[in-house]
Amino acid sequence: MITDIRTIIYIFVLIGTFFIVRIFEKKKIKFSTRIIYATIIGFILGIIIQFSAGIPSEPSKVTWLQEISKWYGLFGYGFMDLLKMLVVPMVFASILRVIINMNEGENLKAITFRSLIMLLATTAIAAIVGIIIGNVMKLGVGVELGKVNGNELREIVPLVDTLRGLLPSNPVMSMANGNVVAVIIFASFLGIAVKRLNKKYKEEIKPFVNLVEAFYKIIVSVAMSVIKFMPYAVIPLLASTIIDNGLSSMISVVKFIVALYISVIIVFIIHLIMITMNGLNPITYIKNATEALLLAFTSRSSLGTLPVTIDTLVNNHGVEEGVSSFIASLGANMGMNGCAGIYPALMAITVANMVGIDKDISFYFMLLVVIAVSSLGIAGLPGTATMSVSVVLLGMGLGSYFPLVGGIIAIDPILDMGRTMLNVNGASVTAITVANSLGKVDKEKFSKVNLH
């Protein structure tokens, strides 16, 4: 993957930026501040490389750009692979531990029910915002986006089959496939069994309880070691996104990009209002959440960000460990405000306007229902955002028009950055709200802005 001197030059430039981050680290600059600096450096580096290539309209056809993207991916996506390595063991140990240590008066059903209601409610709100912005900006009106050959609807799995697929028929396979919902269910059954047997066979099951506690402490320690490399990974992650998609791809569908990011900002503000309603300072919340949100933005992976999301909820927001692990895990797999709320709503409005469909009150009501259901039904599946759009368009009778939005799908990574950040923020706000309703938020710890 090295055929051009520019590939070598920009690999060394990336390594040089690592030395800059290391200098920030030695100067004891706050972790979240280092991530912000790294994000800025990554953005500038990506722009510089694009200009060096003459801002090509199709970066994928420029060999040396693809080579740089590959090498940058070694550092950026390699870091994400390490985080993903931790997801299943951390979720499994966390859920098992919280149920085992749960007091008799605590109700797992209440936590689950409130979490699902919150995730559905925030996704519905996000969809409403998307519908409003899509109409105000008249997306798709008088515009015909380029048709892309072969860009057809993905195969839609029936909702019942999807939900059944989340059940851990084979726990080991579920762990291997990263089916976090199935892992949560399996861990919950184990935890409930241990809890029940603890009354009669306390001595016999004590070694298992001790093993769970020890394993949890070890996996958290490993997670902290990996997370320390985040500022180094953010630079190549953001730079490679710009390198792969180019500047011209963003300009070609700039109206949709603007609409999505305006929607993201509005929903983010609504999230902050919800934080305020919990009696917490929204500015402090933003400072506390910086690490997780920036990683989500640059990595475009809610699931990959999960260990950092949990760590941020516990150490920065003061949410109890068990509640953080449980709700953040659910939020990384269902009810995603950006991918399953705003995005399909904007797409549906765009397609409806392009083909001249009359949008009455029944259209909008049906759209909200389909979006709410699909936000749970596509949980744990790859290509969540595109799958969500497929399900929603099909549910609205617009499936045959899916190829019309090929130009938008083509620049999906640019859109996915904002969507993923909002997904993580929605899960965090849900965790804080539910935890606060159960009295499990350390507000003193929250107000201290406990950054690494």
N, C-alpha and C positions, 0 to 999 in steps of 0.2 A: 504493500500500500504506500510505497514511496517511489514516484516516478518524476517528481518535479522538485527543484530546489526550494520553491515556495512552501512546499509541504514541510520540509526540514526547518525552514526559517520560522514558520508559525508554530511548530512543535516546541522549538526553543523559546519562542515568545510566551507560550503558555507556561512553560517551566519557569520563566522569569516572573510571571505573575504569581506563581506559587511562593517565590522568595519574598515578594511584596506582602503577601498574606502572612507569611511566617514572621516578617518584621512587625506587622500589626499585633500578632500573637505575643511576641516577645515584649512589646510595649504594654501588654496587659489591657489592650482595648477590648471592650465588652464583646462577647460572642455574637450577639445580635447585630452590633455595629459592624463587626467584621463581615458578616453575611451581607449586609447592605452594601458595603464597599465592594465585596466580591461580585454582587449583582451588577453594580455599575461598571466594573472592570469587564465582566463578561459581555455586557451589552456593547460597550465601546469596541471590544476586540472583535465581536461578530460583525459590527458595522465596518470596521477597518478592513477585514478580510473580504467582505462583499465589495467594497470599493476597489480593492486590489484586483479583484476578478472582473472589474468593469460593470458591476451590478447586473449580472446575467439574468435574463428572464426565466431561464430554466437551469438552476444551479445543479440539478441532478446530472446534467450532461457535461459539466465541467469536472474533469477527472481529478485535478488536484484539490478542488473544494471537497469532493467526496472523500478523498484521502484524509484531509484534515479533519473532517467530520468523524471519520472512523477512529482516528487516533484520539481525538477529544472525547469520543464516546468511551474509550478505554478508561479514562479517569472519571468522567461524569456518570455514565451509566454503570460503570464498575462499582461506584459508590452506592448507586441505587440497588444494585444486586446484593451488596452487603446488607443494606437495610431490609430488603425483601427476605434475606436469609433469616432475619430475626422475627419477622411478622408472625408466623405460625407458632413457634415456641413461646414467644412473648404473650400472644393472645391466649394460648392454651394454659400456660402457667398462671397468668393473671386471673382469668375467669375461674379456674379451679381454686385458686388461693382465696379469692374474694368470697366464694360461696362457702368454703370450709370455715373461714373466719367470720362469717356473717352472724350477727347476734340474732337471737331467737325472734326479736320483735321486728326485724327487717324483712321486707317482702320483695323477693325477686320478681314476682309478677308485676308489682307496682312499678319497679324500675323499667322493666321491659315495655309495659303498656305505655307509660309516659314517654319513653324514648321514641317508640314508633309513632305516637300521636304527634310529637314535636317534629320528627323528621318529615312526616307527611305534610304537616301544616306549613313548615318553612318551604318545602318544595312547591306546594300550591301557591304560596305567596310569591315565590320566585317566578313561577309560571305566569301569574297575573301581571307581574312587572314586565316580563318578556312580551306578553300580549299587548300591553299598553304601549311600550316602546316601539314594538314592531309596527303598530298602527300609526303612531305619531310620526315615525320616520318614513312611513309608507314603503316598507321593504318590499321589493319585488314588483312594485307598480311601474309599468312601462319598461321593465328590464327583463332581458332574457339572458340568463347566465349560460355559459358554454356547456353544451351537452358532452358528457364524457362517456366514450364507448365502454361498455362492460360495467359501468357503475350502476349496478342494479341493487334492488333491495336484498338484504341478507335474509337467509332463511329464518323465519320467525318461529321460535319454540313456544308452544301453547303455555299459558300462564300456569296451569295446573302442573304440567311437566317440569317447568322451571322451578316452581316451589318444591316439588318432590325431589328435584335434583339437588336441592340445598340440604336435604337430610343425609346424615352420615351413614349410608349403607355400608361403606367401607372407610372407617376413620383414617386409616393409613393413607389410602388413596386420596381422601379429601385433603389431608395435610400436604401430600405431594402436589396436588393440583391447586393449592392455595385457596381452597373453598373455606374462607374464614367463617362464614355463617355456620357451616357444618361443624367446624372445629369448636365454635362457641356452644353449639347444641350438645356435642359429645362431652365437652368439658363440664357443662352444666349438669348433665346426668351423673357424671363421676362425682362432682362436688356434692350434689344432693345425696348420693349414696353414702359418701363419707360422712356427711353431716348426720344422716339418719343412723348409721352404724356407730358413730362416736359415742352415743349414749350407752350402748351395751358392750361394745368391743373396743373401748378406748385404747387399751394397751396394745392390742393386736394391730390396729391401724395407725398407731402413733409413728412408726418408721416411715409410712407412706406420707403422712402429713409433714414430717420433718424433711423428707426428700423434696416435696413440693416447695416448701419454704426455701430450702437451699438452692434448688434449681432456679427459682424466681430471682433470688439475689444474684446468682451467677449470670443469668441472661440479661438482667438490668445492667450489670457491670459491663458486659460485652457491648450492649447497646450504647452506653455512655462513651466507650472507647471508639466506636464507629462514628457516632454523631460528631465527635471532635474534628473529623475530617470534612465536615459539611462546607465550610467556607472555600476549601480547595476544590470541591466538586461543583459548586454553584457556577464558577467561571466557565468551565468547559460545557456544562449543561446548557446555559443560556446562549453561549457563543455558537454551539453546534445547531441549536434551533434556528438561529438567524441564518447560519451558513446553509442549512438544508432547504430552507423555504424562500430565502431571498427577500429583498425589499419590494420588488415588482409584484410578487404574489400577494403581498399585503395591500398594495395600492389598488390592485384589480378589483378587490371586493371590500374596499375600505368602508363603505357605508354599513355593511353587515358587521364588520369588526367594531366600528364605533358604536353601533346599536348594542352589541353584546357587552362591550365594556361599560357603557352607560348603565345597562341593566345590572351588571355585576356591582358597580358602585352603589346603585340605589338599594339593592338587596343587602349589601354590606352595611349600609347606613341603618337599614331596618334591623339587622343583627345587633348593631350597637345600641339601638333603642331598646331591644330586648335585654341586653346586658344592663342598661340603666334601670329597667323595670325590676331587675333582680337586686337593685340597691348597690350596684357596683359601678365604678368609674370607667366609662368607655375608653378614655385616653389611656388609662392604666392597662386596660385589656389589650389595646393595640400594642403597647410596649411589651407586654407579656407574651403576646402571640406572634411576634415578629419572626422568630426562628422557624416555626412550623409553616407559617404562611409563605415566607420567601422560598422555602424548600419546595413547597407544593407548587408555587408559581414557576419555578425553574425546572423542576423534575417532571411535572405534569403527571404525577402518580399519587392518588389519594392513599392507595394501599401501601406504596413504598414509603410514604411520609408517616405512616401510622405510628412507628416507634417514637418519632419525634413529637407527634401530636400528643401521644399519651404522656411522654416525659414533660411536655410543656403544660398540660393540664394539671399534672401532679405537682411539679416543682414551681411553676410560675403562677398558675391560677388557683392553686390550693384546693383542687378537687380531690376527693378521696381516691386512692389508687384503684380500688375495685370498680367503682363507678366510672372512672376515666377509661379504664381498659374496656369495659363492657360496651359503653355507649360509643366511644371512638371507633371501636371495631365494627359496630353496626353501621355507623355513619360513613365508614369507608367502603361499604358494600351496598347500601340502599339509601333511598331518600336524598340523593345528591342534588343540592340546590342548583349547581351550575350545569352539570352534564344531563341531569334528568328533569330539570325545571325550566331554566331560562332557554337553553339551547333548542330543545324540541319545540318550545312555544314560538320562538323567533322563526324557526324553520317552517313551521306550519303556516304562520302568517305570511311568510315570504312566498311559499308555494301557492297558497290560496289567492294572493294578490296577482301572481304571475299568470295564473290560469283563469282569473276573473270569477272566482267562486264567491257567492253572496255569503257574507259573514253576519249571521243574525245571532240572537241570544242563545239559541239552541246549539249553534256551532261552537260558541265559546264555552258553554256549559259542558258539552261533550269533550271538548279539548282538555278542559281541566280534569275531568274524570279519567280520561285515557292517560294523561300525564301522571296523575297521582298513582294509578294502578301500575303503570309501567315503571315508575320509580322504585317500586318494590320487586316487580316481576323480573327485572333484568339483573338483579343483584348477583354479583360474583362472576358475571360473564365478561369475556374480553371484548374490547371495543365498545365499552359501555355507552359512550355518547352517540356513536353512529347507530348502535343497536336501538337506543332510545328513540332516535329520530325515525328509524325504520318502523318501530312499533307504533309510534304516534301517527305517522303519516298513513300507515296501513289502517289503523283504527279509525282515522278520520275519512277514509275512502280516497286518500290522495296517493296511495302507494305507486300507481303507475307514473306519477310525475316525479318520482325520486331522482331520476337522472338529471333533472333541471337544476338541481343544487350541487352538481359536480364541482363547480368552481369554488363553492364554499368548503366542501369536503376536502378539496385539494390543499387548503391552507389551514386544515384542522389544528395542527400543532400550535399555531399562533393563537387560535381561539381557546385551545385547551389549557393554556397557561392560566388565564383568568378564571375559567370554569373550575379548574382543579383547586385553585386557591379558595374559591367560594365554597366548594364541596367541603374542604377541611374546616373552613370557618363555620359553616353551618353545623358540622358535627361537634365542633368545640363549643359553640353557643348552646346547642342541645344538651351537651354534657353538663355545662355549667348551670343551665336552667333547671334540669331534672335534679341535679345534685343539690342545688340550692333549695328546691322544694322539699327535699328530704333532710335538710340541715347538714349536708356533707361538703360544704365549701368553707375552707378556712379563710375568712375575709381578711384577716390580719396578714396572712401570708400573701394573699392576692395583692394587697395594697403596697407591699414591700418591693414589687417589681423585681422578683428574685431571678435575675438573669445569670447565666453561666459566666 
